[in-house]
Amino acid sequence: MRQPRIEAPRLPTINLAELVENTDEEFESGSHFDGVRFTSTAFDGADLTSTDFAECELINATFHEAVLRGVRFRDSVLTNSFAPVFTAPRSSWRDVEITAPRWGSAEVYDSVWQSARIDGGKIDFLNLRGSKITDLQISDCIIDELDLGGATATRVSLVNCRIGTLDINSATLKNVDLRSSEFRTINGLQSLAGVIIDDYQLSLLAPLLAAHLGLTVI
């Protein structure tokens, strides 16, 4: 039998050079930052609506209750970011590396992700409902609840992640690789088309699939 073709996320290498250190302490919506390094910057409570971060590095930044609606991150790196409440609906993430985030409730619904990676860290609730996702890798991350309901996701890979609940209700998925990751439960079994799992994961899903299909297994 011919093996199916599995397409991995296409992820670029981000090289940042000659960055300027940020000196601002107050931020306005709609601002544009290009080639700026933010070190231990507190964006807590700031209105960053439609703010554009291009070729920026953010280290140890905090975003608790910041307004990030429509924010854009391009060719940027976020390291050790912290936010008990991370609110960024309709945001855009293109060519971005996010390392060791510590986010509580991350409301990132209706967002656009293209060529991005999340590596390490812990997120209590990652709400990507209704998002358009192309080329995303999440690795070595603990996520209590990952909501992809209604999302369109292509070439997504979860590598060595621990996921409590994965919700894929009404999602459109293609080359979404869940191998090597652990899940407590998956909601939306009718939307599993386009998902890649291994034999062991299939055995764990068997009771859920049987119940979904109304099968009686004796």
N, C-alpha and C positions, 0 to 999 in steps of 0.2 A: 504494500500500500504506500502510495506517495505521501511523504511527510508534508504537513501543511507548512506554509511559509510564515514565519513569525518575524514581524518587523519591530525592532527595538526603537525606543525614542531617539530622535536625532538631536543630539545636544552639543552645542558649540563650546569651545573653551573661551572663558571670559578673561581678558587681559586688561587690567587697569593700570595706567601709568600717569605720573605727573598730576596726581590729584591735589586739589587745593583744600586745606583744612577749613571746615565750616566755623564761622564765628557768630552766626545768627543765634539769638536766643528766643526770638518770636517768629512765628511763621504765619503766612497768609495763604488763603486758598488761591489756587490757580498759579502758584509760584513755579518757576522752572529752575532746576539745579542741574548743571552739566559739569562732570568731572570734579565732584566734591566728595570729600571724605567726612563722614559724621562719626565722631567717637564719643560713646556714652551720652548721646544726645537724648534728651527727654522731650518726646513729641506728645506726651500725655495731655489729653484734652484739647490739643491743637486742631484747628480746622484746616485740613490738608486736602479739601475737596478739589479734584481735578489738578492736583499738583503733579509735576512731571520730574522724575528722577532719571537722568540719563547718564550712563557711565559713572555711577556713584558707588561708594562703598559705605555701608552703614554697619558699625561695630558696636555691640552692646546698646543698641537703641531701644527705647521703651515707647510703646504706642498705646498705653492704657486709655481707653475711651477717646482716642483721637478719631476725628472724622476723616475717613479715607475714601469716601465715595468718589469713584471715578479716578482715583490716583493711578499714575502710570509709572511702572518700573521698567526701564530698558537698559540692557547691557550692564546690569548692576548686581552687587553682591550684598546680601544681608547676613550678618553673623551674630549669633547669640541675641537675637531680638526677643523682647519680652512684652507680653500684653495679656492680662487676665481677660480683657475684652478687646478683641481686634475686629474693627468694623470697617470692611473695605468692599462693599457691594459695587458691582459694575466696574471693578478695577481691571487693569491690564498688566500682565506680567510676561515680558518677552525677553528671551536670553537672560535669564535671572538664575542666580544660585542663592538658595536660602539654607543656611547651615545652623543646626542646633536651635531651632525656634522653640520658645516656651510660651505657647499661646493657650489661653483657656478656651473661650468661645470665639471662634474665628468665623465671622460672617462674611464670606467672600462669594456670595451667590451672584449669578448673572455676570460673572467675570470672564475674562479671556486669558488663557494661558498658552504660550507658544515657546517651545524649547526652554523649559525650566526644570529645575531640580530642587528637591527638598531633601536634605541629608541630615539624619539624626534628629534629636529633640523629642518633644512631647507636645501633642495638641489634644485637648479634651474633645473638642467638637469642631470639625472642619466642614463647613457648609459650602459646598461647591454646586449647589442645586442650580440647574439651568445654565451652567457655564459651558463655554466652548473651549475644549482642551485638546491641544495637539502637541505631542512630544513632551511628556511630563514623566519624570522619574522621581519616586519617593522611596528613599532607602533608609533602613535602620531607624525607623521612626515609630513611636508609640502613638496611636490615634484611638481614642475611646470610641468615637463615632465619626464615620466618614460618609457624608451625604452627597451622592452623585445623582440624585433624583432629577430626571428631566435633562441631564447634561448630555452633551455630544462629545465623546472622548475617543481620540484616535492615537495609537501608539503611546499607551500609558503603561508604566511598569512599576509595580510595588515590590521592592526587593528587601527581604529580611525585615518586614514590618510586622508589628503586632496590632491588629485592628479588632476592636470590640465588635461594633456593628457596622456593616457596610450596606448602605441603602442605594440600590440602583433602579428603583422604580421609574419606569418610563424613560430610562436612559437609552441612548443610541451609542453602542460601543463597538470598537473595531481594534483588534490587536491590543487588548487590555490584559496584561500579563500579571496574574496573581500568584504564580508559582513562588515558592520559598517564603511566602508570608502566611501568617496565622490569622484566622477569623473566628470569632465566637458565633456570629450569626450573619446571614445575608438576607436582606429584605429585597423583594422584587425579582424572584426567581424567573419570572416570565421574560425578564430583560437580560438574561445571561448570554444571549447570542453575541459572539464577538469577544467573549472572555476566554482566556487561556488558563487552565488549571492542570495539576498533575494527578496521577492515579490516586494518591493518598487523599488529596483534597476532594476528589470525586467520591471516595468512600465516605468521607465525613458529610458530604452534601446529600448522599443517597436518601437518608430519612426525610430531609426537607423536600427533596424532589418528589419522593413517593407521596408525601402528604399533599404537596401542591397539585399533583396529578390525580389524586384520589385513589392511589394504588393501595391494595392490601397485600402486604408481604408476609408470607407464612414460612 
